[in-house]
Amino acid sequence: MNRVFIRTYGCQMNERDSEAVAALLRARGYRIVQDEAACDVLLLNTCSVRDAAEQKAIGKAANVAQQRKRNPRFILGILGCMAQNRGAALLDALPDVDLIVGTQKFHQVPDYLDNLRAAQAAGTPLGSTIVDIAEEAGSQNTIRDHVLEDKQVTAFVSIQQGCNMDCSFCIVPKTRGDERSRPMDEIVRECEELADRGVREVTLLGQIVTSYGRRDYAHTDGVTPFVQLLTRVNAIPGIKRIRFTSPHPRGFKDDLIQAYGRLEKLCEYVHLPLQSGSDQILKAMNRPYSRDRYRQIVDDLRRVRPDMYFSTDIIVGFPGETEEDFAQTRELFEACNYDMAYIFKYSIRTGTPAATMAVQVPDEVKEARNQALLAILGANSTRRNATLLGTTQEVLVEGPDKKGFGYMGRTRGNRIVHFAATERLISELVPVQIERASTAVLYGSLALAGVPN
């Protein structure tokens, strides 16, 4: 009765947290299963960025709670941001939940499951839910263990947790706490160990990843701790590519911009959240930059790397957003020529300053603005992919694809490529000639002389 299924909602940070929990549970003797129907323990690692994300997880929990009628020893746990945000109040809607664990207590999950299973073995009914959403010093250092699939070549590495930015629309400071960074030596050691296990690309993760170590390490000759870390990871022989997310525009000082020209493993792909192109709305959002400063960062990065790929986050329909505000966002969105974007319709998050702001934008207006930006994005992505037709791109081979095209990998610009290959090329950087393109995906063939497809 030790089969665990973990369902993850939300961002890459949540994915990494779930993986760390899975590694801890495996070390404790639990089996991590891929079939939800086969589990005895279901853990939902939740998201609170939007109300819809919380409602989706609550609906799922309510449905699976019925499994206890078929399996009295079934255990249901809720982890992560929604657990942190709502705590014991979740029991009003979900009285059958056995475990509620916040974002600084993931490492306690094995102990709590052991306690629940021991109570079951003793014949004690599971009537008292375990709730732990307390803060814990050093909790950021517990997200370090990995569960790697066979021949896995990419991995997330958590370097920093929490956020001190206090954007008026965002609940993350409440759910993740203050900024906390891991020791640089430990992160480098983790990356070295991943390289020894066959990982070739690492993505460094943090709520504000560019704020890494700013209270713990000195700037050296104008180089921030984050860029110092990038430089050290770049020197690891087995690592071939480096990415990071999610940054803040204020973190793009000259040292980081220049790093794209001097660190050969740092991929020419930047996720640079904009949120709005209107200075008035940026001020209301408590975002400490202007549209001109943002555009300058984009231009500076393209001067260092003319082939830079950009993605962003946009919120449409923020309280008080006028047609003129949105026009400014649309103008800047077009000018930056994004390759990818996550476009959200503003949703009220109780407990944030924006929730009580006057002039909430009607849903139909939000939808129209959302669709307008999606149309621009689709045209941008299609046009950028079309420029790659006939070119040869460096692709990191990740493994077989799931669509019957053979194998898949990604370019340095984070474009997915499908092509025919052989298993022995997994984890290799190979040249692929691009022969066909859609809005989101590229198709091609190996350009290796004498290498069979």
C-alpha positions as CSV (number, residue, x, y, z in Angstrom):
1,M,0.0,0.0,0.0
2,N,2.8,2.4,-0.8
3,R,2.1,3.4,-4.4
4,V,2.2,7.2,-4.9
5,F,0.9,9.2,-7.8
6,I,1.8,12.9,-7.9
7,R,-0.2,15.3,-10.1
8,T,1.3,18.7,-10.7
9,Y,-0.4,21.9,-11.6
10,G,1.2,25.1,-12.6
11,C,4.8,26.2,-13.3
12,Q,8.2,24.6,-13.7
13,M,8.9,25.4,-10.1
14,N,6.0,23.1,-9.1
15,E,7.3,20.4,-11.5
16,R,10.7,20.6,-9.8
17,D,9.2,20.5,-6.3
18,S,7.2,17.4,-7.3
19,E,10.3,15.7,-8.5
20,A,12.1,16.4,-5.3
21,V,9.2,15.0,-3.3
22,A,9.2,11.9,-5.5
23,A,12.9,11.4,-4.9
24,L,12.5,11.7,-1.1
25,L,9.6,9.2,-1.2
26,R,11.5,6.7,-3.3
27,A,14.4,6.9,-0.8
28,R,11.9,6.1,1.9
29,G,10.6,3.0,0.1
30,Y,7.5,4.3,-1.6
31,R,6.8,3.5,-5.2
32,I,6.1,6.4,-7.6
33,V,3.6,5.1,-10.2
34,Q,2.6,6.7,-13.5
35,D,-1.0,5.4,-13.4
36,E,-3.3,7.4,-11.1
37,A,-5.8,4.5,-11.0
38,A,-3.1,2.2,-9.5
39,C,-2.1,4.4,-6.5
40,D,-2.8,4.2,-2.8
41,V,-1.6,7.7,-2.2
42,L,-2.5,10.7,-4.4
43,L,-0.7,13.9,-3.9
44,L,-1.8,17.1,-5.7
45,N,0.9,19.7,-6.0
46,T,-1.1,22.9,-6.6
47,C,-1.0,26.4,-8.1
48,S,-2.5,29.6,-6.8
49,V,-1.5,32.1,-9.5
50,R,-5.1,32.2,-10.8
51,D,-8.4,31.3,-9.1
52,A,-9.1,28.9,-12.0
53,A,-6.0,26.9,-11.1
54,E,-7.2,26.5,-7.5
55,Q,-10.7,25.6,-8.5
56,K,-9.4,22.9,-10.9
57,A,-7.3,21.3,-8.1
58,I,-10.3,21.5,-5.6
59,G,-12.5,19.9,-8.2
60,K,-10.0,17.1,-8.7
61,A,-9.6,16.5,-5.0
62,A,-13.3,16.4,-4.4
63,N,-13.7,13.7,-7.1
64,V,-10.8,11.5,-6.0
65,A,-11.8,11.7,-2.4
66,Q,-14.5,9.2,-3.4
67,Q,-11.8,6.6,-3.9
68,R,-11.8,6.0,-0.1
69,K,-15.2,4.4,-0.5
70,R,-13.5,1.7,-2.6
71,N,-10.2,1.7,-0.8
72,P,-10.5,2.7,2.9
73,R,-6.7,3.0,3.1
74,F,-6.5,5.5,0.3
75,I,-4.6,8.7,1.3
76,L,-5.2,12.1,-0.4
77,G,-2.7,15.0,0.1
78,I,-2.7,18.6,-1.1
79,L,0.7,20.2,-1.5
80,G,2.2,23.5,-2.6
81,C,0.8,27.0,-3.3
82,M,-2.9,26.4,-2.7
83,A,-2.1,24.5,0.5
84,Q,0.0,27.4,1.6
85,N,-2.6,30.0,0.6
86,R,-5.7,28.3,2.1
87,G,-4.3,26.0,4.8
88,A,-6.9,24.4,7.1
89,A,-9.6,26.4,5.4
90,L,-9.4,23.8,2.6
91,L,-11.2,21.4,4.8
92,D,-14.4,23.4,4.5
93,A,-14.6,22.2,0.9
94,L,-12.5,19.1,1.2
95,P,-13.1,17.4,4.6
96,D,-11.7,14.1,3.4
97,V,-8.2,15.4,2.7
98,D,-5.6,13.7,4.9
99,L,-2.6,15.9,4.4
100,I,-2.1,19.6,3.6
101,V,1.5,20.7,3.2
102,G,2.8,24.2,2.3
103,T,5.6,25.3,0.0
104,Q,8.3,25.3,2.7
105,K,7.5,21.8,4.0
106,F,7.8,19.5,1.0
107,H,10.6,17.6,2.7
108,Q,8.3,16.6,5.5
109,V,5.9,14.7,3.2
110,P,7.6,11.3,3.7
111,D,7.4,11.6,7.5
112,Y,3.8,12.6,7.4
113,L,2.9,9.7,5.0
114,D,4.7,7.3,7.3
115,N,2.6,8.6,10.2
116,L,-0.7,8.2,8.3
117,R,0.2,4.7,7.2
118,A,1.3,3.7,10.7
119,A,-2.1,4.9,12.0
120,Q,-3.8,2.8,9.3
121,A,-1.8,-0.2,10.3
122,A,-2.8,0.2,13.9
123,G,-6.4,0.3,12.9
124,T,-6.9,4.0,13.7
125,P,-9.3,5.8,11.5
126,L,-7.8,8.7,9.6
127,G,-10.0,11.4,11.1
128,S,-7.4,14.2,11.8
129,T,-5.9,15.9,8.9
130,I,-2.2,16.8,9.1
131,V,-1.8,20.5,8.2
132,D,1.7,22.1,8.0
133,I,2.1,25.5,6.3
134,A,4.6,26.9,8.7
135,E,7.7,28.8,7.5
136,E,11.0,26.9,7.9
137,A,14.5,28.4,7.6
138,G,16.6,26.7,5.1
139,S,13.7,25.0,3.3
140,Q,15.0,26.1,-0.1
141,N,18.0,23.8,0.4
142,T,15.7,20.7,0.6
143,I,14.8,20.9,-3.2
144,R,17.9,19.1,-4.4
145,D,17.1,15.4,-5.1
146,H,16.2,14.2,-8.6
147,V,14.3,11.4,-10.2
148,L,15.7,10.9,-13.7
149,E,14.1,8.8,-16.3
150,D,16.2,6.5,-18.5
151,K,18.5,8.6,-20.7
152,Q,17.0,11.9,-19.5
153,V,19.1,14.8,-20.9
154,T,17.4,17.9,-19.4
155,A,16.8,18.8,-15.8
156,F,15.5,21.7,-13.6
157,V,17.7,23.0,-10.8
158,S,16.1,25.1,-8.1
159,I,18.5,27.9,-7.0
160,Q,16.2,30.4,-5.3
161,Q,12.7,30.5,-3.8
162,G,10.4,33.2,-2.7
163,C,9.8,36.7,-3.9
164,N,10.1,40.2,-2.4
165,M,8.7,42.1,-5.4
166,D,5.1,42.6,-4.1
167,C,3.4,43.0,-7.6
168,S,-0.1,44.2,-6.8
169,F,-1.7,41.3,-8.8
170,C,0.4,38.5,-7.5
171,I,-0.1,36.1,-4.6
172,V,3.3,34.4,-4.9
173,P,4.9,36.3,-2.0
174,K,2.2,34.9,0.2
175,T,2.5,31.4,-1.1
176,R,6.3,31.2,-1.5
177,G,7.5,33.6,1.2
178,D,10.5,35.9,1.1
179,E,13.5,35.5,-1.2
180,R,15.8,32.7,-0.1
181,S,18.8,31.4,-2.1
182,R,20.7,28.2,-2.0
183,P,24.5,28.1,-1.5
184,M,26.3,28.5,-4.8
185,D,28.7,25.6,-4.1
186,E,25.7,23.2,-3.5
187,I,24.1,24.3,-6.8
188,V,27.2,23.8,-8.8
189,R,27.7,20.3,-7.1
190,E,24.1,19.4,-8.1
191,C,24.8,20.4,-11.7
192,E,28.0,18.4,-11.7
193,E,26.2,15.3,-10.4
194,L,23.4,15.7,-13.0
195,A,26.1,15.9,-15.7
196,D,27.6,12.7,-14.4
197,R,24.2,11.1,-14.7
198,G,23.8,12.0,-18.3
199,V,22.0,15.4,-18.1
200,R,23.3,17.8,-20.8
201,E,21.0,20.8,-20.3
202,V,20.0,22.5,-17.0
203,T,17.3,25.1,-16.4
204,L,18.0,27.2,-13.3
205,L,14.8,28.0,-11.5
206,G,13.6,30.7,-9.1
207,Q,10.6,32.9,-8.5
208,I,12.9,35.8,-9.3
209,V,15.9,33.8,-10.5
210,T,17.9,36.9,-11.4
211,S,17.8,38.0,-7.7
212,Y,19.8,34.9,-6.8
213,G,22.2,35.5,-3.9
214,R,21.9,39.3,-3.8
215,R,21.9,39.2,0.0
216,D,24.4,36.4,0.4
217,Y,27.2,37.1,-2.1
218,A,29.2,40.2,-3.0
219,H,29.2,41.7,-6.5
220,T,32.6,41.1,-7.9
221,D,33.9,43.6,-10.4
222,G,30.3,44.5,-11.3
223,V,29.3,40.9,-11.7
224,T,26.1,39.9,-9.8
225,P,25.9,36.6,-7.9
226,F,23.5,35.2,-10.5
227,V,26.0,35.8,-13.3
228,Q,28.8,34.4,-11.1
229,L,26.7,31.2,-10.8
230,L,26.0,31.1,-14.6
231,T,29.8,31.3,-15.2
232,R,30.5,28.4,-12.8
233,V,27.8,26.2,-14.4
234,N,29.1,27.1,-17.8
235,A,32.5,25.7,-16.8
236,I,31.1,22.2,-16.0
237,P,32.4,19.9,-18.8
238,G,29.3,17.6,-19.1
239,I,26.8,20.5,-19.3
240,K,26.2,21.6,-22.8
241,R,23.4,24.1,-22.4
242,I,22.1,26.5,-19.8
243,R,18.7,28.1,-19.5
244,F,16.9,29.9,-16.6
245,T,13.5,31.1,-15.6
246,S,11.7,33.2,-14.4
247,P,13.7,36.4,-14.3
248,H,12.6,40.0,-13.6
249,P,13.5,42.9,-16.0
250,R,15.3,44.7,-13.2
251,G,17.8,41.8,-13.1
252,F,19.0,42.5,-16.7
253,K,22.0,44.6,-15.8
254,D,25.0,44.9,-18.2
255,D,26.7,41.9,-16.7
256,L,23.8,39.6,-17.5
257,I,23.3,41.0,-21.0
258,Q,27.0,40.6,-21.8
259,A,27.0,37.0,-20.4
260,Y,25.0,36.1,-23.5
261,G,28.0,37.1,-25.6
262,R,30.7,35.4,-23.5
263,L,29.1,32.2,-22.1
264,E,28.9,29.7,-24.9
265,K,26.5,27.4,-23.1
266,L,24.0,30.0,-22.2
267,C,21.2,29.6,-24.8
268,E,20.1,32.6,-26.8
269,Y,16.6,32.4,-25.4
270,V,15.2,34.8,-22.8
271,H,11.9,34.7,-20.9
272,L,11.4,38.4,-20.1
273,P,8.0,39.1,-18.4
274,L,6.5,42.4,-19.6
275,Q,3.0,42.2,-18.0
276,S,1.9,45.5,-19.6
277,G,3.2,48.0,-22.1
278,S,1.6,51.0,-20.4
279,D,3.6,52.9,-17.8
280,Q,0.3,53.8,-16.0
281,I,-0.6,50.1,-15.6
282,L,3.0,49.1,-14.8
283,K,2.9,51.6,-11.9
284,A,-0.5,50.2,-10.7
285,M,1.0,46.7,-10.9
286,N,4.0,47.9,-8.8
287,R,6.4,46.8,-11.6
288,P,9.6,48.9,-11.1
289,Y,10.4,49.6,-14.8
290,S,9.0,51.6,-17.7
291,R,8.1,50.6,-21.2
292,D,11.2,52.4,-22.4
293,R,13.5,50.6,-20.0
294,Y,12.0,47.3,-21.0
295,R,12.5,48.0,-24.7
296,Q,16.0,49.1,-24.0
297,I,16.7,45.7,-22.4
298,V,15.3,43.9,-25.5
299,D,17.4,46.0,-27.9
300,D,20.6,45.5,-25.8
301,L,20.1,41.8,-25.8
302,R,19.6,41.7,-29.5
303,R,22.7,43.8,-30.0
304,V,24.7,41.1,-28.1
305,R,22.8,38.2,-29.8
306,P,21.0,39.2,-33.0
307,D,19.4,35.7,-33.1
308,M,17.9,36.0,-29.6
309,Y,14.6,34.3,-29.0
310,F,12.1,36.0,-26.6
311,S,9.1,34.9,-24.6
312,T,7.1,36.9,-22.1
313,D,4.2,37.1,-19.7
314,I,1.3,39.5,-20.4
315,I,-1.8,40.3,-18.3
316,V,-4.7,41.9,-20.2
317,G,-7.6,43.5,-18.4
318,F,-5.8,44.6,-15.3
319,P,-8.0,46.9,-13.2
320,G,-8.2,50.4,-14.8
321,E,-6.7,49.3,-18.1
322,T,-8.1,51.6,-20.8
323,E,-8.2,51.2,-24.5
324,E,-5.2,53.5,-24.7
325,D,-3.3,51.4,-22.1
326,F,-4.0,48.3,-24.1
327,A,-3.0,50.0,-27.4
328,Q,0.4,50.7,-25.8
329,T,0.7,47.1,-24.7
330,R,-0.2,45.9,-28.2
331,E,2.3,48.3,-29.8
332,L,5.2,47.2,-27.5
333,F,4.2,43.5,-28.0
334,E,4.5,43.9,-31.7
335,A,7.7,45.8,-31.5
336,C,9.4,43.2,-29.4
337,N,8.4,40.5,-31.9
338,Y,8.1,37.7,-29.3
339,D,8.5,34.1,-30.3
340,M,6.4,32.8,-27.4
341,A,4.1,34.4,-24.8
342,Y,1.9,33.4,-21.9
343,I,-1.1,35.8,-22.2
344,F,-3.4,35.9,-19.2
345,K,-6.7,37.5,-18.6
346,Y,-6.5,39.2,-15.2
347,S,-8.3,37.3,-12.5
348,I,-8.9,38.5,-9.0
349,R,-6.7,37.0,-6.3
350,T,-8.1,37.6,-2.9
351,G,-5.6,39.2,-0.6
352,T,-3.7,41.2,-3.3
353,P,-4.0,45.0,-3.7
354,A,-5.4,44.6,-7.2
355,A,-8.4,42.7,-5.9
356,T,-9.9,45.8,-4.4
357,M,-9.0,48.3,-7.1
358,A,-11.8,50.2,-8.8
359,V,-12.7,49.9,-12.5
360,Q,-12.5,46.1,-12.9
361,V,-12.4,45.4,-16.6
362,P,-15.4,43.4,-18.0
363,D,-14.7,39.8,-19.0
364,E,-15.7,40.3,-22.7
365,V,-13.1,43.1,-23.0
366,K,-10.4,40.9,-21.4
367,E,-11.3,38.2,-23.9
368,A,-11.1,40.5,-26.9
369,R,-7.7,41.9,-25.8
370,N,-6.4,38.4,-25.2
371,Q,-7.4,37.3,-28.7
372,A,-5.8,40.3,-30.2
373,L,-2.4,39.5,-28.7
374,L,-2.8,35.8,-29.5
375,A,-3.3,36.7,-33.2
376,I,-0.1,38.8,-33.2
377,L,1.8,36.0,-31.4
378,G,0.7,33.4,-33.9
379,A,1.8,35.5,-36.8
380,N,5.1,36.2,-35.1
381,S,5.8,32.6,-34.4
382,T,4.9,31.4,-37.8
383,R,7.1,34.1,-39.4
384,R,10.1,33.3,-37.2
385,N,9.8,29.6,-37.9
386,A,9.6,30.2,-41.6
387,T,12.9,32.0,-41.5
388,L,14.5,28.7,-40.3
389,L,13.4,26.7,-43.4
390,G,16.5,25.5,-45.2
391,T,18.8,26.3,-42.3
392,T,20.8,23.9,-40.2
393,Q,20.1,24.1,-36.5
394,E,21.9,22.6,-33.5
395,V,19.5,20.3,-31.8
396,L,19.9,18.5,-28.4
397,V,18.4,15.1,-29.0
398,E,16.1,14.4,-26.0
399,G,14.5,11.1,-27.1
400,P,11.6,9.5,-29.1
401,D,8.7,11.8,-29.8
402,K,5.1,10.9,-29.1
403,K,3.7,11.7,-32.5
404,G,5.4,9.0,-34.6
405,F,7.9,11.3,-36.3
406,G,10.9,9.5,-34.8
407,Y,12.9,11.6,-32.4
408,M,12.6,15.1,-31.0
409,G,14.9,17.7,-29.5
410,R,15.2,21.5,-29.1
411,T,17.2,24.2,-30.7
412,R,19.1,26.7,-28.7
413,G,16.2,29.0,-29.2
414,N,13.9,26.5,-27.5
415,R,12.1,25.4,-30.7
416,I,10.9,21.8,-30.8
417,V,12.2,19.8,-33.7
418,H,11.0,16.4,-35.0
419,F,13.3,14.3,-37.1
420,A,14.4,10.7,-37.9
421,A,17.3,9.5,-35.8
422,T,18.6,6.5,-33.8
423,E,18.7,5.9,-30.0
424,R,22.4,6.3,-29.9
425,L,22.1,10.0,-30.6
426,I,20.1,10.7,-27.5
427,S,22.0,13.4,-25.4
428,E,24.0,14.4,-28.5
429,L,24.1,17.9,-30.1
430,V,23.4,17.2,-33.8
431,P,22.8,19.4,-36.8
432,V,19.3,19.2,-38.3
433,Q,18.3,20.7,-41.5
434,I,14.9,22.3,-41.2
435,E,12.5,21.2,-44.0
436,R,9.0,22.1,-42.7
437,A,7.6,24.4,-40.1
438,S,4.3,25.0,-38.3
439,T,3.5,27.8,-35.8
440,A,4.9,25.8,-32.9
441,V,7.0,23.0,-34.3
442,L,9.9,22.4,-36.8
443,Y,10.5,19.2,-38.8
444,G,13.8,18.3,-40.4
445,S,16.4,15.7,-41.1
446,L,19.9,15.0,-39.8
447,A,22.7,16.8,-41.6
448,L,25.4,14.4,-40.4
449,A,27.5,12.9,-43.2
450,G,27.7,9.1,-42.9
451,V,25.3,8.9,-39.8
452,P,22.3,6.8,-40.4
453,N,18.8,8.2,-39.6
